């Protein structure tokens, strides 16, 4: 068979040299790679350290961190404003803590001493904060903002021992405050004082009843119900007082309900307070009352004067 040569279909280009230059230029531009930012492997492959290469890449030493000496590291670095309590904003923008209120709260701070009663301080603190007339949503914010002004001494050190803004709610602050200031040993002592409550010498019934209720109020987590409280108080009475209460109860106090027993004790305490107040001695004008020791000294002085007169 006879083979025919293929027909050349390429168009004729009279400016072939110029076209070839354009093709070489396009090919060169396509093969050119734009350099990216050096990777970590590039830093490792170089002889210079990473920090210096980074400074060169950024264009000089203008971004070099400030030089710090050993003396600079010796200074304590901490937050400018430290507060263990996270204070949320007020919902009502009108609410504002007055300096007079903070000064009144801080005039008698709680120092965390053993003789101080934390419940009394908290009750007084909340009463003062409630005088602002804030809403139920903002009153807890008032508690959180004003509580640091209530504590001092060991109690202040306890509050600052918590991390910055770690106490978020008033319930959390109050619970941790009571647990820290009122440890289990003190709680057991308080319950023992309630269980062993008894009438003091020459103490009227009205004062005994008020002292018992104040003891229960100072330790509200005593876990004694109303029936247990009445049994403890009745057991601490003297036999003569028990006879009076049983007579008013129409036989025995044990036959009365809780409400009736509280009414009887309150009525007897009120009557005893009135009679005790009426029996208070009144001092006559121009007469100075002396106790036993002063009276004996006065008699000795008078006797010495009489003996001196007899000698003369």
Secondary structure as UniProt FT lines:
FT   TURN            14..15
FT   HELIX           16..31
FT   HELIX           40..45
FT   HELIX           50..58
FT   TURN            62..63
FT   HELIX           70..74
FT   TURN            93..94
FT   HELIX           99..106
FT   TURN            107..108
FT   TURN            114..115
FT   HELIX           118..130
FT   TURN            131..132
FT   HELIX           136..146
FT   HELIX           147..149
FT   HELIX           154..160
FT   TURN            164..165
FT   HELIX           170..181
FT   HELIX           184..195
FT   TURN            201..202
FT   HELIX           205..218
FT   TURN            219..221
FT   HELIX           226..235
FT   HELIX           239..248
FT   TURN            249..250
FT   HELIX           253..255
FT   HELIX           258..278
FT   TURN            285..286
FT   HELIX           292..311
//
